[in-house]
Amino acid sequence: MVAWLKSGATQAQFHGPTIETTRLILRPWKASDIAPNTAMLADPETARFITPDHKAVTNETTGWRNAAVIAGHWALYGFGMFAVEERSSGRYVGRVGPWYPAGWPGFEVGWGIAKERRGKGYAVEAARAAIDWVFANLAVDRIIHCIDPVNVASQGVARRLGAKIDGQAELNGDTVDIWVTERDRWTA
């Protein structure tokens, strides 16, 4: 249960950046994103590539923790994955954006799109906006995209972004391909 504020009391709110694209809004996380993010992670195909243990999220508590970690990344570092919504409907699309927790192989811009929203180019559109934001606001010259070698869909997104494969890394006990987007090439 959420404890509601007493009348007249104030609570700190995070007011991070909001990015609008033609079809999407990339914005800070809010409590209403927890349920659709949890539903996205409940899909075994999605969980296979974006949960640390590759298992579907099957309970509300685990889904809440996942959203809290993503929102907490913003609080700790001042950047993180955006919640992405469809402009026309306001529906949750997924999460896309910068990610660099402890032990990560580099500064990443990653993506996770809900199964029912795939195939519309949303991952590419949102990732482009997030990469533009990173290069405009952060002192980063190299962005990685950690992609499972069998994740053909994410490889396609990386290619459409102009990323190039640049070796492999160990991530959570798995080998991932490291795709790279360089500032110089991106801004040229």
C-alpha positions, -999 to +999 in steps of 0.1 A: +000+000+000+012+035-008+012+060+020-005+091+008+006+126+019-012+146+045-029+177+034-004+205+030+027+182+031+050+181+001+071+153-013+101+154-035+093+145-071+117+136-098+112+157-129+136+143-154+137+151-191+109+143-215+116+136-252+089+136-279+093+119-312+068+117-340+050+087-324+065+084-289+071+101-256+102+091-236+097+103-200+105+096-164+089+066-147+057+068-127+038+042-106+014+035-134+043+021-155+049-008-130+020-030-142+026-028-179+064-032-174+057-063-153+034-076-180+061-070-206+086-090-185+061-118-180+064-127-216+090-155-218+104-143-252+110-108-238+124-120-205+148-143-223+168-113-234+162-085-208+159-101-173+191-110-155+181-146-150+163-149-185+131-159-167+097-144-170+086-121-142+057-139-125+048-118-095+040-082-087+069-078-062+096-087-088+079-064-113+079-036-088+116-042-080+125-041-117+108-007-122+123+006-089+158-003-101+153+015-134+138+046-117+165+044-091+192+045-118+179+081-126+181+091-089+216+078-085+232+089-118+209+116-133+202+094-163+186+061-171+161+042-192+130+062-201+095+049-199+082+050-234+046+056-243+027+059-276+017+095-282-016+086-299-029+063-271-008+070-240-001+033-238+032+019-224+055+008-252+085-003-232+118+012-218+146+026-238+177+046-228+210+049-211+220+022-186+253+019-167+250+000-135+279-013-115+298-041-133+284-032-167+308-036-197+303+000-208+278+029-211+248+014-228+217+026-245+194-004-244+158-012-254+129-034-244+096-032-262+064-049-252+055-078-275+023-062-287+041-030-297+069-047-317+072-045-354+063-008-356+099+006-355+094+019-320+127+005-307+147+023-334+127+056-330+131+056-292+167+046-293+176+073-318+160+099-295+178+085-265+212+084-282+206+120-294+198+130-258+229+112-244+253+128-269+237+162-263+238+160-225+265+136-213+302+134-217+301+100-235+318+093-268+310+056-271+277+039-265+274+001-264+244-021-270+247-055-252+229-080-274+226-118-270+241-135-301+208-151-310+187-120-305+181-113-342+155-086-336+179-065-314+207-070-339+184-055-366+177-025-343+214-020-338+221-022-375+194+004-383+210+027-357+243+023-376+260+005-347+289-019-355+297-051-336+330-047-317+336-079-299+320-097-270+317-093-232+306-114-202+274-101-187+256-118-158+274-151-167+265-149-203+284-139-234+269-110-253+279-092-285+290-056-280+276-033-306+290+003-306+277+037-316+304+063-317+297+100-311+318+111-342+299+088-366+265+096-350+269+134-351+285+134-386 
